[in-house]
Amino acid sequence: MNEKEDLKTLTVMGLPVHQSPDYVGWLRRRAEQRESTHVVTLNAEMCMQAQENAQLRQFIQSADLVAPDGSGIELYFKLFKGLPVKRYPGIELAADLLSSLGPAQKVAFYGGKPEVVTAAAKHWQGRSPQLNLALVQHGYIKGVEFDDFINRLVEVQPDVIFVGLGVPRQEFWIAEHRHLCPNAVWIGVGGSYDIWSGMKARAPKWMCNAHLEWLYRLYQEPWRWRRMLALPQFVWASFWYRLRKG
């Protein structure tokens, strides 16, 4: 089956959103077949950033898979297009993919604080003993240390590379370095290492189901309140976008 036939492309404010009956299966096949893949997990905040940042917008538009991450994306399709698009949070997509990989696929973790990414790696080594976690590197490196990491990345040639530098920095980093491992699946995972390491907790399931995960994050990190404004801004901006574009 043609890989592209497995994905249905929708749009939100000019950005693609892909639907698949089996995102993880699609990605696992790409990893097994060593097909270069860039994955973006799209939420309301990233949509708003892309309206102001042409480079980020281009990266999203050219991504091989854009998964509907946030509640804002799900509600957009429900309210404005009458489509039952179910969100697939990036941390869940990444975790499901990791759980599905066997020892034949080499995995790399990059980004986060030293103690965070190390604890996240330990968590996954305990959770999935078969996982081949071939390279783990925190994101606080520069100079010779960074050069050494790049050399190891080229030498190891992981099949799947998780980059946790936050949006949009991780997307820019992937675009700049993707050529080093041209046959890999690259995924930006934001703050997933914080959750996997146990340093932070996800919202209770009932809050996630009620589209209130943002409120829990605000409770944990009140200094993020300005970023949380992206959701109401997204709703308003998408409303006017629909009026203009029809």
C-alpha positions in Angstrom: 0.0 0.0 0.0 1.2 3.5 -0.8 2.3 5.2 2.4 0.6 8.4 1.3 -2.7 6.6 0.9 -2.7 5.9 4.6 -2.9 9.7 5.4 -5.8 12.0 4.8 -4.9 15.7 4.7 -7.1 18.3 6.3 -6.2 22.0 6.9 -6.4 24.4 9.8 -5.6 28.0 9.1 -3.6 27.0 6.0 -1.7 24.3 7.9 -1.9 20.6 7.2 -3.3 18.1 9.7 -3.1 14.4 8.8 -5.6 11.8 9.7 -4.6 8.2 9.9 -6.4 5.1 11.3 -3.0 4.0 12.7 -0.4 6.7 13.2 2.0 4.4 15.1 1.8 1.7 12.5 2.5 4.3 9.7 5.5 5.6 11.6 6.9 2.2 12.5 6.8 1.2 8.9 8.6 4.3 8.0 11.3 3.6 10.6 11.6 0.0 9.5 11.9 1.0 5.8 14.4 3.8 6.8 12.3 6.5 5.1 13.1 10.1 6.1 10.3 11.5 8.1 9.6 14.7 10.0 6.7 14.6 12.5 5.0 17.7 13.9 2.4 17.5 16.6 0.3 20.5 16.0 -1.6 22.5 18.7 -3.2 25.9 19.0 -0.1 27.6 20.3 2.0 26.3 17.4 -0.7 27.4 14.9 -0.6 30.9 16.3 3.2 31.0 16.2 3.1 29.9 12.6 0.9 32.9 11.7 3.8 35.2 12.7 6.8 33.0 11.8 7.0 32.2 8.1 9.9 29.8 8.6 7.9 27.7 11.2 4.9 27.8 8.9 7.0 26.4 6.1 8.4 23.6 8.3 4.9 22.6 9.3 3.6 22.6 5.7 6.5 20.5 4.5 6.3 17.9 7.4 5.6 14.3 6.4 3.2 13.9 9.3 1.3 16.6 11.2 -0.7 15.0 14.0 -3.6 16.8 15.7 -2.1 17.3 19.2 -4.1 19.9 21.1 -7.8 20.3 22.1 -7.9 23.5 20.1 -7.3 21.5 16.9 -10.0 18.9 17.7 -12.5 21.7 18.6 -11.6 23.6 15.4 -12.7 20.8 13.2 -15.7 20.0 15.3 -17.0 23.6 15.5 -16.0 25.0 12.1 -15.9 22.0 9.8 -18.2 19.5 11.5 -15.5 16.8 11.3 -14.9 14.3 14.1 -11.1 14.7 14.3 -9.8 13.2 17.5 -6.7 14.7 19.0 -3.6 12.6 19.5 -1.4 14.3 22.1 2.2 14.3 21.1 3.4 12.7 24.3 1.0 9.8 23.7 2.0 9.4 20.1 5.7 9.4 21.1 5.0 6.9 23.9 3.0 4.6 21.7 5.7 4.6 19.1 8.4 3.9 21.6 6.4 1.0 23.0 6.0 -0.5 19.5 9.7 -0.4 18.6 11.9 -3.5 18.9 15.7 -3.9 19.3 16.3 -3.6 15.5 15.4 0.1 15.6 17.9 2.4 17.2 16.5 5.3 19.2 18.0 8.7 20.2 16.8 11.1 22.9 18.1 14.7 22.6 17.2 17.7 24.6 16.1 18.7 28.1 18.1 19.1 31.3 20.8 16.5 32.1 19.0 15.0 35.0 15.6 15.1 33.1 16.6 13.3 29.9 18.7 10.7 31.9 15.7 9.9 34.1 13.4 9.8 31.1 15.8 7.3 29.4 15.9 5.2 32.6 12.1 5.2 32.7 11.9 3.8 29.2 14.6 1.3 29.7 12.5 -0.1 32.6 9.2 0.2 30.8 10.3 -1.3 27.5 13.4 -3.6 28.0 13.5 -4.4 24.3 13.9 -0.7 23.4 17.3 0.0 21.8 18.0 3.4 23.3 21.3 3.9 21.5 22.0 7.6 22.2 20.9 9.9 25.1 22.1 13.5 25.2 20.8 16.5 27.2 20.3 19.8 25.4 22.7 21.9 27.5 25.8 21.4 25.4 27.9 23.7 23.2 31.3 23.9 21.6 33.3 20.7 21.7 30.6 18.8 23.5 28.1 19.6 20.9 30.5 18.7 18.1 31.1 15.3 19.8 27.3 14.7 20.0 26.9 15.5 16.3 29.7 13.1 15.5 28.1 10.3 17.6 24.7 11.0 15.9 26.2 10.6 12.5 28.1 7.4 13.6 25.1 5.8 15.3 22.5 6.7 12.6 19.4 6.2 14.8 16.2 5.1 13.2 14.0 7.3 15.4 15.2 10.6 16.9 13.2 12.4 19.6 14.1 16.1 20.0 12.8 17.9 23.1 13.8 21.6 22.8 10.4 23.2 22.9 8.5 24.9 20.1 9.6 26.3 17.7 13.3 25.7 18.6 13.1 21.9 18.2 11.5 22.3 14.7 14.3 24.6 13.6 16.9 22.2 15.1 15.4 19.3 13.2 15.3 21.2 9.9 18.9 22.2 10.3 20.3 18.8 11.3 18.0 16.3 9.5 20.5 15.8 6.8 22.9 14.2 9.3 20.6 11.1 9.6 18.7 11.2 6.3 16.9 7.9 6.8 15.5 8.6 10.3 12.1 9.5 11.7 12.5 12.8 13.6 9.9 13.9 16.2 9.7 17.0 18.3 8.5 16.0 21.7 8.4 19.3 23.6 8.3 18.7 27.4 7.7 14.9 27.2 11.0 14.2 28.9 9.8 16.1 31.9 6.7 13.8 32.2 8.6 10.6 31.5 11.3 11.5 34.0 8.7 12.1 36.7 9.8 15.7 37.2 6.3 16.8 36.2 2.9 15.1 36.0 0.3 15.1 33.3 -3.2 16.3 34.1 -5.6 13.7 35.4 -7.4 11.7 32.6 -10.7 13.4 33.3 -9.2 16.8 32.7 -7.6 15.6 29.4 -10.9 14.2 28.3 -12.6 17.5 29.2 -10.1 19.5 27.2 -8.7 21.1 30.4 -5.2 19.9 30.3 -4.1 23.5 29.7 -5.6 24.5 33.0 -3.6 21.9 34.8 -0.4 23.0 33.2 -1.2 26.6 34.2 -1.7 25.4 37.8 1.7 23.7 37.6 3.5 26.6 35.8 1.6 29.9 36.4 4.3 31.8 34.7 3.1 30.3 31.4 -0.2 32.3 31.5 0.8 34.4 28.5 1.3 31.3 26.4 -2.0 30.0 27.5 -3.7 32.9 25.8 -2.9 31.1 22.5 -6.0 29.0 22.8 -8.6 31.8 22.9 -6.5 33.7 20.4 -6.6 30.6 18.1 -10.3 30.3 18.4 -10.8 34.0 17.4 -8.2 33.9 14.7 -9.5 30.7 13.1 -13.1 32.1 13.1 -12.0 35.1 11.1 -9.8 32.9 8.9 -12.8 30.8 8.0 -14.9 34.0 7.2 -12.2 35.3 4.9 -11.3 32.0 3.2 -14.8 30.5 3.2 
